[in-house]
Amino acid sequence: MTMFATPNRSDAPPAAAQSLSVQHAVIVRNADHLRKLNELLAAGWRVIQSTPFEMGAALMVIEAEGDPAAVEEFRNVFGPTAGNA
């Protein structure tokens, strides 16, 4: 799994200059995974891409936006990743 902050989109209003986007890839294989994904969606995450992964599973890229403090909290939810310095 990877997680990284992305710069603001060019269509974002100037007032959102301090807002960052965090993306995370998740694999949904069973009902427990689906329940956890629903909890993230209820907390403000959104699915920006999904694709079949293997029989009965899907790979989803989810995204959340927030200020730098919120982004740090998002990172702590998932723990450290190999690609995150």
N, C-alpha and C positions, 0 to 999 in steps of 0.2 A: 504494500500500500504506500502511496505517496501523498504528501500534503505540501502545499506551497501557497504563498500569498501571491496574488496577481495584481498588477497595477489597475488603477481605475479605468473603466472603459471610457472611450472618447466621447460617448454620448451622455455621460454622467454630468449632472449639473455642478457648477463650481463649488457650491456649498458642501458637496459630498467629498471634498478634497482629502479629508482625513479618514475616509472610509476605505477599508481593504476588503478584498474577497479572499476567502480560504476555500480551496477545493480539496476533496478527499475521495479516493476510490474505495468502494466497498463491494464485496461479493455477497449476494443474498442467495443462500443455499437451502434454508429451511424456515419453518414458521417462526422460530425464535429470532432469526436474523431479520425477518420481515417486521416483527414487532419492534425490534430495536430501531430499524429504519423509520418506522412510523413515529417513534418517539422523537427522533432527530427532526423529522419533518414538522412535527407539532411544535418543536422548539425554534423553528425558523429556518432550518436548512431547506434546500430545494434540490430536486434532481435536475441536472442539466444535460445528462446523457445517460443512456442505458443501452446495453447490448447483450445478447445471449452469450453466456460464458461456457457452460457445459450443460449436459442434460439436466434439466431441473434447476438451473442456477442462472443468475444474471449479474453482470458487472455494471455498477452504477457509479457515476461521478456526481457527487453532491457538492453543494456550494453554500456558504453562508457569508454574510457581509457584516462588518462592524468596525469600530474604531480599533486602534492598536491594542488596547486592553482587552477588548472582546476577542480579538484574534488570538491573543495569547491564551485566553481561556479555552477557545476552540481547540487549540493545539494540545492543551493539557488533557482534554477529554479523550483524545485518541492516543496520547503518549508519544514519545519520541519515535521518529521514523529514520530509516537509513539515509534518506535524502535530505533530512532537515539538520542544518548546522546550528 
